[in-house]
Amino acid sequence: MNNPFENAMEQLDKAAKIINLDKAVHEVLKRPERVLTLSIPVKMDSGEVKVFTGYRSQFNNALGPYKGGIRYHPNVTLDEVKALSFWMMVKCATVNIPMGGGKGGIIVNPKELSEGEIERLSRGYVQKVWRNIGSDKDVPAPDVYTTPQIMSWMRNEYEKLVGHEDPGVITGKPLDQGGSEARGYSTAQGGVYCVLELAKKMSLEPSQTTVAVQGYGNAGSFMAKILDEKGYKVVSVSDSKGGIKNTEGLNIEKLNEHKAITRSVIDFEGTENISNEEILELDVDILVPAALENVITKENAQNIKAKAVVELANGPTTPEADEILKEKGVVVVPDVLANAGGVTVSYFEWDQNVKGEHWSEEDVLEKLEKIMVNAFDEVWETKEKYSIDMRTAAFVKAVERVAEKTEI
């Protein structure tokens, strides 16, 4: 199995080489600034006490407070959390927001816990990290299997421990507790801005441009909906049960009603059922992997027919597949750019909380568009300047920004 942290460090080395990164800065960026390993005792509903292992990796704060989600998953590992904190640093620096990279996790299957147990676990996590987080230090957020409700418990626990309000300590909160407008679909919206810029660079006419979306969860379904509204032809989507296609284009509104009733996109009228593997190899203009990591691999990269891949999921393309796609001339808009709309609106939430403001949805989208379009253009220019792929260009741009602010 690929070690995610080793993958991350390979990406760092690649970018460092292109820009002749100062050796001292390169050494500093090879490891997180601080890693906390936590033992979290939780009194279970049965009365017994179970001890869970949790982590918080604070990779780099040269650009601003550490920023990154906390995931609850049985497969959480220290290497994964370290790698994700590095990628958060890169993501924030790619879109040029004043945040650093952090990530957290607890080794747990939350589906096996009651609501009360999850609340006690979440508060227990904060009891172990509260001295190391805060709106001016480290700002966690939701991630895999964590929710606005969990963020709300964490904020409450933190404020009890410090004895004062600090709404900016955590983002991804419910709206009535300082959450931001548009947060629910911000990842997809950021991805759409990338598609619109990409279409200009590649001279793609929206009504003639076919799109396939693998993964019809929150990000994927919003991406399909917004692209459809903008006149793009969404011809195929899939979820965990399988996929569907219709070369004439899907009626997204009706599809969403179908999904709400049947809990899946499959068997939608007027479409052909296909597998999750097949959707990746369809002859479309733009492929959007919006589900899991490592779905485009050296095994199937050769069969990818899309002109461009826009990564809405984290890490959907393996390093070996990247090389194959580059050879084939497929443009890959990398996750650290394409799905950075989520962290950007998280940053907006923090900014509003710290200033005691609440922005309208219109304001949030206007600010998001500006940031995403600028970032896309900068990464594109860097790609052209060094004749490299967009992923490497994003890393180059991010590492340059971090290096500039790194004091040794």
C-alpha positions, 0 to 999 in steps of 0.5 A: 500500500502506498504510504501517503506521507512518502507520496507527499514528500515525493511531491515536495521534492519534485517542486523543490527541484524545479525552483531550486528551493533553499536546502534549509527550507526544504529540510524544514518542510519535510516534517510537521512542526508538531504532532500530537498523539492523544489517548482519549478515555470515553465512558461508554453507554454500558458504563465501561471506559474505552480509550481511543487514539487521536492525532493532530498534525500541525504541519506549517504555520508560516502563512497563518494559523494551522487549518484542517479537518478532523476525521473519525474513521477506523483506518486513520493512521499517523502517516495519513494525518501527517500527509493530509496536514502537508496537503492542507498547507499546499492547498491554502498556499495554492489559493493564497489564503492566510492559513497554514496546514493542519489535520486531525483524526481519531481511530474509531468507527463512529457508526458503532457509537451512540450520539452520546458516545460521539459527543463525549469522544468529541469533547474528550478530543478537545480536552486533550488539544485545547492548549494547542488550538484557538482562532489565532493558533489552529482552526479545525473543521469537519472532515470524513464522518464529522459534522457541524454538530460535532464542531459545535460540541468541540467549540462549546468544550473549548470555550468552557476550558478557556473561559471565554467565547472564541467562535473562530476556533472551529469552522464548519459550524451550523449557520446559527452558530457562526457558520458561513453562507454557501459552506454546504456547496462551497467545494463544488462551487470552487470546482465549477469556477475551475471548470469555467476557467479551464473551458476558456483555456481549452476553448470548450463551448459549454453546450458542447462540453460533456461531463461525467461525475464519479461520486454523487455525494455532497460535492459531486451532486452540487457540481453536476447541478451547477454545471447543468445550470451553466449549460454543460452537458452532464452525461454520466454520474455514479454513486457507491451503488453504480452509475448511469449514462445518457449521451444526450445529457441527464435531467439533473433535477429529476435525477435528484428526485429519483435519488432522494426516493431510491437512495441511488442514481441507478435505474434512473429512467432513460439511462443505461446503468454502468459501473464505477470503473466504466464511468472513468473510461467514458469518452467525455470532455471533462471527468470529475472524480468526486468520490474516493482516493486512488481511483485513477491508477496505472491500471486504468489511466491508459483507458481514460478518454477525457480531455481533462480531469478535475479532481473534486475528491482528495487524491483520486489520481495515483502518482503513476497514473499522473505520469501516464495522463501527462504523456497522453496530454490529459490536463489534470486540475489537481485536488489542491486547486480544484477542491479548495473552495471548501477550505476557502469558505472555511477561511471566510467563516473564520474571518467573519467570526474573528471580525464579528461579521456575517456576509451574505451568500452573494458576498461569499460567492463573489469573494470565492470566485475571485480567489479561485480564478486568480489561483487557477490563472497563477497555476496555469501560468506556472505550468506554462513557464516551467512546462510542467503539469498543473499538479506540480505547478500548484505545488511549485506556487504553494512551496514558493509562497511558504518558503518566502515566509519561512524564517529559519 
